Amino acid sequence: MRNLLEKFRNYEEKLNKSDKTIKVYVKEVNYFLDKYNLNSIESLKIMEEKDFWSKWLEDMTNKYQPNTIVKKKTALSVFSDFLIFQDIISTNKVKQLQNVKNDNKKIEVYSTNDKERILDLLNEKCNRETQRKIDQKVNVMYKAIFHIFFNLALRNEEVTNIRINDINWETGSMYVRCKGHKGEISHKSKMNKETLSIVKEWLEVRNNIISNEDYLFISPLSKKQISTDAIRKQMRLLQQELNIEGDLMIHSIRHTRISELVAKGADIKKISMFAHHSSQKTTERFYCHDTEEMLDELCEL
């Protein structure tokens, strides 16, 4: 099976899939093969059985959120296409599974108190005395990163892809390389004065790090572009230190900021532009739900 997975990897590379996408596909396929003990070419024939996939979907639905199931389903569908190409199976049953994505799911947001605690902790870390200067640099970097998250509601990948020259350091205006645009500039945002000041603090630190990278956020250790995984790890550490429970994650900060704007009564069209949504309908579908503030306002009309 190891040889088959290597062929699968090479097959996807020839289709010009990104390294990140291929890594996700291989990881999900590996998990799938191990879970169902599919350790031979002959055992893969079970993937042609409709009942097998009905049971798989039921199993996944009991364990995972819809978006996670969609990710797994996509990887296995791609793998099935590869197996058809290899004449191992004859049909892709994964494509026949019902769509499990739930566009009306409840989004998770940080409370105002937890948001303030996170930002206070980041500030405190920057003021702590540390034995290693490198730790101080890391703390300043993450303070800047999370202030951008909470101010601009950017996605993780969008923050890691910010270049120094993407920012107007006088006004705080910033070009954004949004999801789905292959790293090219696609939209524009603007930091508030507080965030701009904090990011400038990091820029001063960053300018003393010798690196060939033009990314704004580079690891003081490797001197390379900071990874999305490193930021996720930092988020988990912050939540552990503050005892913040639940399924909150980096993307929850984006939900938090956009939900704040909706609750404050900002114009939906402007919010959609701010969030770089492909359509205003996306903003309305995910964020324009009843809140206590809205109900209180309606009661007074």
FENMO-V639862 format. One record per helix or strand of 2 or more residues. SS is the DSSP state (2 for helix, 1 for strand). FROM is the first residue (numbers start at 0). LEN is the number of residues. If there is no record, write none. Layout:
ss;from;len
SS;FROM;LEN
SS;FROM;LEN
//
This chain:
ss;from;len
2;1;13
2;18;17
2;41;7
2;49;14
2;65;20
2;93;3
2;111;16
2;132;20
2;155;5
2;163;3
1;172;4
1;186;4
2;192;14
2;227;15
2;249;14
2;267;8
2;279;8
2;291;8
//
